[in-house]
Amino acid sequence: MTDVNEKLEEEILESELQDLEDAENAQEIQEENASWDDEVTKLKEQLARTQADYANFKMRSERDRQDMIFFLKYDIFKKILPRIDDLERIIKNTPEDQRSGALYEAILAQEKAFKKDLENLWVTSFESLGQEVDPDKHEVMTQIPSQTPGVIVDEFEKWYMLGERVLRVAKVIVGM
């Protein structure tokens, strides 16, 4: 029986030793899980920051692209608008007796075609006559005596917008 008792004691000790090892392994597993949880949290935060950076990059790139398009168009329109102003001056200053010939009709057609082309490219012009001066839209060239002080009485050049941006301010004469 002593052999059986010794064997039994030995099995009990081995079982207790196994339980101790299992407890140590469980502790190690919990510690390892905690470190993995920390790593996962860090990676999630890093992913969120990277996604936000990417979204900001896309918005910035789109804004830069729109700015580049605007400035490319601006350079082109800056050269075209004075020609349209010239056509308008020719039409405005043509004497009444010369407003019925083929040449005059061709000039009118060209002016109309230019303006339609500009509209198709999101360029719009606005009349300033009779409005009060707005420094964002008007550049005062001179002032003349008038019954309506502070109101635009004549304009040298119209103001134009390209989309939502001012392409060129109007050059105007204001009453004083």
C-alpha positions as CSV (number, residue, x, y, z in Angstrom):
1,M,0.0,0.0,0.0
2,T,2.8,2.3,0.6
3,D,3.6,2.1,-3.1
4,V,0.1,3.0,-3.9
5,N,0.2,5.8,-1.4
6,E,3.4,7.1,-2.8
7,K,2.1,6.9,-6.3
8,L,-1.0,8.7,-5.3
9,E,1.0,11.4,-3.6
10,E,3.2,11.7,-6.6
11,E,0.1,12.0,-8.9
12,I,-1.3,14.6,-6.5
13,L,1.9,16.6,-6.5
14,E,2.2,16.3,-10.3
15,S,-1.4,17.5,-10.6
16,E,-0.8,20.4,-8.3
17,L,2.4,21.3,-10.2
18,Q,0.5,21.1,-13.5
19,D,-2.2,23.4,-12.0
20,L,0.6,25.9,-11.0
21,E,2.1,25.8,-14.4
22,D,-1.4,26.2,-16.0
23,A,-2.0,29.3,-13.7
24,E,1.4,30.7,-14.7
25,N,0.6,30.1,-18.4
26,A,-2.8,31.7,-18.0
27,Q,-1.1,34.8,-16.4
28,E,1.3,34.9,-19.3
29,I,-1.5,34.6,-21.8
30,Q,-3.5,37.4,-20.1
31,E,-0.4,39.6,-20.2
32,E,0.2,38.8,-23.8
33,N,-3.4,39.5,-24.6
34,A,-3.2,42.9,-22.9
35,S,-0.1,43.8,-24.9
36,W,-1.9,42.7,-28.1
37,D,-4.9,44.8,-27.1
38,D,-2.6,47.8,-26.6
39,E,-1.1,47.2,-30.0
40,V,-4.5,46.9,-31.7
41,T,-5.6,50.1,-30.0
42,K,-2.4,51.9,-31.3
43,L,-2.9,50.6,-34.8
44,K,-6.6,51.6,-34.8
45,E,-5.6,55.1,-33.8
46,Q,-2.9,55.2,-36.4
47,L,-5.3,54.0,-39.0
48,A,-7.8,56.8,-38.0
49,R,-5.1,59.4,-38.3
50,T,-4.0,58.1,-41.7
51,Q,-7.5,58.1,-43.0
52,A,-8.0,61.7,-41.8
53,D,-4.7,62.7,-43.4
54,Y,-5.8,61.1,-46.7
55,A,-9.1,62.8,-46.6
56,N,-7.4,66.1,-46.0
57,F,-4.9,65.4,-48.8
58,K,-7.8,64.7,-51.2
59,M,-9.5,68.0,-50.3
60,R,-6.3,69.9,-50.5
61,S,-5.4,68.3,-53.9
62,E,-8.9,69.1,-55.3
63,R,-8.6,72.7,-54.0
64,D,-5.1,73.0,-55.6
65,R,-6.4,71.6,-58.8
66,Q,-9.3,74.1,-58.9
67,D,-6.9,76.9,-58.2
68,M,-4.6,75.8,-61.0
69,I,-7.5,75.6,-63.4
70,F,-8.6,79.1,-62.3
71,F,-5.2,80.7,-62.8
72,L,-4.7,79.0,-66.2
73,K,-8.1,80.3,-67.3
74,Y,-7.4,83.6,-65.7
75,D,-4.2,84.1,-67.8
76,I,-6.2,83.3,-71.0
77,F,-9.2,85.5,-70.2
78,K,-7.0,88.4,-69.1
79,K,-5.9,88.6,-72.7
80,I,-9.3,88.1,-74.2
81,L,-11.4,90.5,-72.1
82,P,-9.8,93.7,-73.5
83,R,-10.7,92.6,-77.0
84,I,-14.3,92.2,-75.9
85,D,-14.1,95.6,-74.3
86,D,-12.9,97.0,-77.7
87,L,-15.8,95.4,-79.5
88,E,-18.2,97.0,-77.0
89,R,-16.6,100.4,-77.4
90,I,-16.8,100.1,-81.2
91,I,-20.5,99.3,-80.9
92,K,-21.2,102.0,-78.4
93,N,-19.3,104.7,-80.3
94,T,-20.5,103.8,-83.8
95,P,-22.5,106.8,-85.2
96,E,-26.3,106.1,-85.8
97,D,-26.0,106.5,-89.5
98,Q,-23.4,103.6,-89.7
99,R,-25.3,101.1,-87.6
100,S,-27.0,99.3,-90.5
101,G,-24.2,98.0,-92.6
102,A,-22.8,94.4,-93.0
103,L,-19.6,95.4,-91.1
104,Y,-21.6,96.6,-88.1
105,E,-23.7,93.5,-88.1
106,A,-20.6,91.3,-88.2
107,I,-19.1,93.2,-85.3
108,L,-22.4,92.7,-83.3
109,A,-22.3,89.0,-84.2
110,Q,-18.7,88.6,-83.1
111,E,-19.5,90.3,-79.8
112,K,-22.5,88.1,-79.2
113,A,-20.4,85.0,-80.0
114,F,-17.6,86.0,-77.7
115,K,-20.0,86.6,-74.8
116,K,-21.8,83.2,-75.4
117,D,-18.4,81.4,-75.5
118,L,-17.5,83.1,-72.2
119,E,-20.8,82.1,-70.6
120,N,-20.1,78.5,-71.7
121,L,-16.8,78.7,-69.9
122,W,-18.5,80.0,-66.7
123,V,-17.4,83.6,-67.2
124,T,-20.1,86.2,-66.5
125,S,-20.1,89.9,-66.7
126,F,-22.3,92.4,-64.9
127,E,-23.4,95.9,-65.4
128,S,-22.3,98.4,-62.8
129,L,-24.3,101.5,-64.0
130,G,-26.6,102.8,-61.3
131,Q,-25.0,100.7,-58.5
132,E,-23.2,101.9,-55.5
133,V,-19.4,101.3,-55.5
134,D,-18.3,97.9,-54.1
135,P,-14.5,97.8,-53.6
136,D,-14.6,94.0,-54.4
137,K,-16.2,94.7,-57.8
138,H,-15.3,98.2,-58.8
139,E,-12.2,100.3,-59.2
140,V,-13.0,104.0,-59.3
141,M,-11.1,105.7,-62.1
142,T,-12.5,109.2,-61.5
143,Q,-15.4,111.1,-60.1
144,I,-17.7,113.6,-61.8
145,P,-20.4,115.9,-60.5
146,S,-23.7,114.1,-60.4
147,Q,-27.2,114.2,-58.9
148,T,-26.5,110.8,-57.3
149,P,-23.3,110.9,-55.3
150,G,-21.5,107.5,-54.7
151,V,-23.4,105.9,-57.6
152,I,-21.7,104.6,-60.7
153,V,-22.5,106.8,-63.7
154,D,-20.3,105.3,-66.4
155,E,-17.9,102.3,-66.7
156,F,-14.7,102.0,-68.8
157,E,-14.6,98.2,-68.3
158,K,-17.2,95.7,-67.0
159,W,-16.4,93.4,-64.1
160,Y,-16.2,89.7,-64.8
161,M,-16.4,86.6,-62.7
162,L,-15.1,83.1,-63.4
163,G,-17.4,80.8,-61.4
164,E,-17.4,82.2,-57.9
165,R,-14.2,84.3,-58.2
166,V,-13.7,87.8,-59.5
167,L,-11.8,87.7,-62.7
168,R,-11.6,91.4,-63.2
169,V,-13.0,94.4,-61.3
170,A,-14.9,97.1,-63.2
171,K,-13.3,100.4,-63.9
172,V,-15.9,103.0,-63.3
173,I,-16.7,106.7,-63.0
174,V,-18.6,107.7,-59.9
175,G,-20.8,110.6,-59.2
176,M,-19.9,113.0,-56.4
